[in-house]
């Protein structure tokens, strides 16, 4: 079956040839699409932390996402489609600033659908809005060749000063409109009087274009 552990075990060479040193594969994966002609699954796999080798010789503690085409079976096969970001030497890459902040980019991934196209959302923590650290969600869609077609950034809706960093992201159609929505988990609740250790999560209702139409926080119990 196509599980996180089975994909990781079968694609442990996926990082070869990349500018990573001591990468740690995150226990996060999203199946984005299928390739009917080959029987492959398009999978987004998170690299929680990695030290990138750059042209200047510096190494930065960052995250990344690897897109793979995976074919399970008696003898698993895989091929690498792309890597986000493509390089820490390419300052034109829109993820350049994000990953250089040691954010949680790549620590959690969820499948989404934007403007009728399959895609995926990636959790990150380095964004500030109105003087508050709120994190962000990166949204990517894929073209017919399963390369990244569009990239958008959604500012977070929760003050991370009260909840701590976001730790997970998941998708589901919470309002039953046929569009996947996003839930983001936090280590702490927003409560200032109760037990913050119960954690909590925010439910983000998305419209067809991938924008947040409504957001609400729920404390754990």
N, C-alpha and C positions, 0 to 999 in steps of 0.2 A: 504494500500500500504506500501511497505517497504521503509520508509523514516527515516532520522536520528531521528526525534522527536518521531516517532512511535516505533522505536527500543528502544530508551532511556526510553520512558514511560512504555514500556512493560518488560524491563529487569532491573528495578531499584534496584533489589536485587542482581544483578550480582557481586557486590563488596563485598557481605557478605562472611566472611571467609578468606578474603585477608588481608595482612598486611598494609592496607591503613588507614589513618586517614584524615578525611575531604577531600575526593577526589572530584574533579570537572570533570564531564564527558565533554570532548571536543565535540563541535558540528561538529564532523568529523567521517565518517564511510565509509567503502568500502565493497561491497559485493564481496567476493572472489570466491565463488563456490556454487554449489548446491549439496545436497545429495538426489539423485533421490529416493532411497528406503524409505526415511522418509518424503520427501517433505520439508526438512529444507534448509535454506540458511546459508552458512558460512560467518560470518560477522566479520570484524576487527573494533573494537570500541576504540577510543582514550581516554585516561585519561590525561587531559592536565596538571594538577598538583596534586600531592598527597604527603602526609607525610607518609613515610614508617616507621613502627616500626621494629627495628632491634634487634639482640640479645644483643647489647650493650645499648639499650635503646635510641639511638640517632634517630633523625628524619631528613630526608633530603628532600628538596623540589625537586621532580623529576616528570617524566612522565612515562606512561606505555601504553601498548596496550593489550586489552582483546579480545581473539578469542571466538566467540559464535556461536552456532548452533541455529538459530531462525526459528520458524515455525509460520507464521502469520495466522490469521483466526479470527473467532468469539471469540475464547479463545486462546490468544497467549501463546506459550510455548517456553522455551529456556533452553539451557544447556551450561555450560562453558567448553570450550575445552582446553584452556591454557592461560597463562599470560606471557607477556614479559616486563621486565625481570622476572624470576621466583622468585627471592629473592635478596635483597640487602646484604644478608649474604654470598651469593655464589660468591666469587671473580672469579670463573672459568667461570661464565656467561659472554659472550662477551659484554653484554650491561652494565655490572657493572660500568665500568669507565664512560660510556656515561651518564647514568642517574644521577650519583653522581655529575655531573657538573652543575646541574640545567638547562639542555639544553631544547630545545623545543620538545624533543622526545615525540611522541604521539599527537602533536598538529594538525597534518594533515596527512591523509593516502590516498593512491591511489592504485587501482588494477593494477598489471603488469603481464607479462608472461615471464618467463625466462627458456630457454632451453626446451620449450614445456610444462612447468608446470605453473599452476596458482599460483599467489603470490601477495604480496602487498609491497608497498614502504612507508617508514615512514620518515617524515621530522625531522631533528635535526640540531642543530646550533653549536655544540662544536667540531670543527675540524680546524686545522691550516695547511696550505700548503705554503711552501716558505715564511714563515714569515707573511702571511696574513690569517686572519680568513675567512674561506670559507664555514664553515658548512659541513654537510654531509647528504647523503641519505642512509638509511638502506634498503636493499632488502631481503625479505624473500620468500621462496617457501614452499609449503605444501606437505606432503606425502599423501598416500591413506587414512590414518586415520585422516587427517586434522590437524596433528601436524607439527611444523616447521621442514622442511627437510634441507634447506640450508639458510645461512645468509651471505650476502656480504655487504661491505661498499663502497659507491661511494663518493670520495671527491667532494665537491662543485666546481663549475666553476666560481663563482662570488665572488669578494672581498667584504665582508660584511661591510668593513669600508666605502664603498660608497653607499650601498643600505640599511643598517640596517639588522636586522635579517630576515630570510625568514619567511613568514606568512602562506603560503598555498602551497599545491601540488595537481596536477590533472593529469590524464592520458588520452591520446587520440592518435590515429594513425595519427600523423601530416604529415608523408611523404608517407602514403598509402602503406606500405610494409607488412602490416598484423601484425606488432609488436607494442604493445602499447608503446608510448613515454611519457615523463614527462615534465610538465610545472611547474615551481616554481615561486610563486609570492613574491614580495618584497614591503615594505612600501615606499621606496624611489627609484628614478631613479638614474642612474649612472652619470647623467649630473652634471657638476661642474659650468656651467654658467646659465642654465635654472632653471625652477621650479622643484626641486627634489620631491616635495610633490605629483606629479602625479603618483609616483610609477613606477613599471615595472615588467617584468617577463622574465625568461630565458626558452627557449625551448631546451630540451635535447633529441636528437634523440638516441634511444637505439638500439643496435644490438641484435641478438637473444640470446646472453648470458647475457643480462642485463647491458652491459657496455655502457658508453656514447661514441657514434661515432662522434657526432657533437653537439656543444652547441652555442646558440646565444642569446644575451640579447636584449629586446625590451622595450623602455620607454613607459610609459602610455601617454595618451593624454587627 
